Amino acid sequence: MSGAEFVPLSLTPLLIGMFAAVACALPGNFLVLRRQALIGDAISHVVLPGIVVAFLITGTVAAWPMMFGAAGASVVAVALIEAIRRLGKIEPGAAMGVTFTSMFAGGVLLLEQSDTSSVHLDVEHALYGNLESLIWLDAVGWESLWDPVALAGLPDELIRIALTLIGVVAFTWIMWRPLKLSTFDEGFARTLGVRTGVIGFALVIVAAIAAVAAFDAVGSIIVIAMFICPPAAARLMTNRLEVQIAWSVVFALVSAVLGYVFAGFGPMWFGANNAVSAAGMIATVSGVILVLAALFGPCRSRTGAPVE
Amino acid sequence: MLWDALFLQMGYNATLVAIGACFLGVAAGVTGTFLFLRKRALVSDAISHATLPGVGLAFIVMVLLGGDGRSLPGLLFGSAVSAWIGLLGVSWLTRRTRLAEDAAIGAVLSVFFGFGIVILTVIQTMSVGRQAGLEGFLLGSTAGMLWNDAVVIAAGGALTLAVVLLLRRSMALVAFDPEFAAASGINVPRIDLAIMALAMAVTVVGLKIVGLILIVAMLIIPPVTARFWTDRTDRVTLISGIVGGVSGYVGAALSAAIPHLPTGPIIVLTSFGMFILSLLLAPNRGVLAALLRHLSFQRRVHMRQGLLALAQGQPIYEKLTLRLLERAGLARADGVATEEGRARAAKALRDEKRWELVRADQAFESAAALYDGLREIETVLTTDQIEEIDRRIGGPMGVPA
């Protein structure tokens, strides 16, 4: 495949997929270790009511209001889960289940009630995104990477997800010590003066931002997959957090690239001529990686760890 | 319009949907109770998302075999198989690797769902796939429900319910105390699997009406709601079944009566409404009850402190204390005790002294354990015991004769 074909059609979706995967996998490491993996699931469900409300308020399908709406909905969901858990003395899993299903139902209801026929906003799109359509029409080949005119035509999603990725990396980098401490030994971290509650909340917020930015580009299903599968697989490879994060980034990148390639070109190898959903394929590949890690990972078993 | 719907006057399809949703709600509420009590409510999320590839693959297989591809029993069978594989995946990941259950749930959920979407896009490219309408399984669609579909749903719900009734004792035992259950000869892993299988059955049956994303709500919200009202397992199960049934029925009726109300979401929101009401209003565990309890506790503390202050001749500055004493006719607005107030205050002070002796005496250990600074001593000791304490305190001393 030549640059003239690859750069406009495949480069940007591939980059967006890779950035989204890494942006989700980084906070995912901490969520998995803190046993909050399903926060990602909850966030990705409540994104829908968030963007619908943002649409109803602004009346347009613009990216920024929707991202604010989605981030707001995530904060509301986290607060609601906490409120239900404390006020009703309900176990966290059930509180989460009550909250995100109800908010999602509310989102679907609002969507059906409001007149969105004129704009492109539907549940299916929210679930599996539209990675394949994020093409870079202004590019003519590799040389476009140095052409400012063509660069101006890059899809906005690419820029947003790249900024988000930088933000997520910065957060992990700056907060590394307190994050690591409060994840493994919350009591000890508190004696050192780390404000563990704030750190925990900040982690959820960063996860929400990553989820919303990735959701914007690739749909919510890939978000959950990337939050959980690469970190979980990496967890089975090593006992060191640094190495685990490196593995999770590698797994996320491999899932994104292979998933995109299989989705785009896999059907052709079987003689079909239509591509399948890239987001779904990326999630599938990450699952295969997790299964391989669970079968052959060097640190897969629980031996040595305290028995639960 | 709404009454028509509630009394099944909306026509054939709406009636079918309402009855089907009611059956489904009861089955889901009852089954979900055990899932919730076992603290594994979110496993249902993995199960429901894991049905998607099964639906798609069943459609493909049926089409390849020359069939219609849309036969509901076939699709449900496919979804059951893939949900079962997903369930085994969750338990395999949790038992064989060091991953916690939430990570396993999330992994299975997202991977199966992603794979399901790949299958759906494959179906869209098949020549017969365009009119498949399999997206309906995501959020449920009741528009084209047929008599046969309703029968499948009702029969599945009834069967699930029967199995739950049969296994309810061992499931409750396993949910509350797995070790004791194992010691009593119950095969705990098998019962666990049975709970999951029942949840799976409800999920599969409910796919058509509420869709796979929202069926989780029908398994989780009713038991959580029911839990507010009672502490007994059998009653939680019963109330949960009722909540599920009512929300299914009312939701389906509402969606038939009002345009643009999709059935699945409105059923979920109906049960969420009941959840919120229970959260606020339930006796004992509700927020309102807790608030009232707090206020009455606050009043008792103020009353007691006020009486002690009156007895010792100290001025009362706290506004609430003064207001409470005044309202009870124990003090005047300027803080001076009335006749009755003086009597009550003297009694309060004497009770303090009595408690002091009770708490110092080993013989009254069990009574002293009930001391919380507010409890009336008469509710703990008999008159004889109080008389004995009073003898020890003795009459007034150091008073010039």
Interface residues (C-beta under 8 A of the other chain):
Chain A: V32 R35 Q36 A37 L38 G40 D41 H45 I84 L87 G88 K89 I90 E91 G93 A94 A95 M96 G97 V98 T101 S102 F104 A105 G106 V108 L109 E112 Q113 V123 E124 L127 Y128 I221 I222 I224 A225 F227 I228 C229 P231 A232 R235 L236 A263 P267 A272 N274 A275 V276 S277 A279 G280 M281 I282 A283 T284 S286 G287 L290 A294 G297 C299 R300 S301 R302 A305
Chain B: F36 K39 R40 A41 L42 S44 D45 W92 L93 R96 T97 R98 L99 A100 D102 A103 A104 I105 G106 A107 L109 S110 V111 F112 F113 G114 F115 G116 I117 V118 L120 T121 V122 Q124 T125 E135 L138 L139 I213 L214 V216 A217 I220 I221 P223 V224 R227 F228 H260 L261 P262 G264 P265 I266 V268 L269 F272 F275 L279 R285 V287 A290
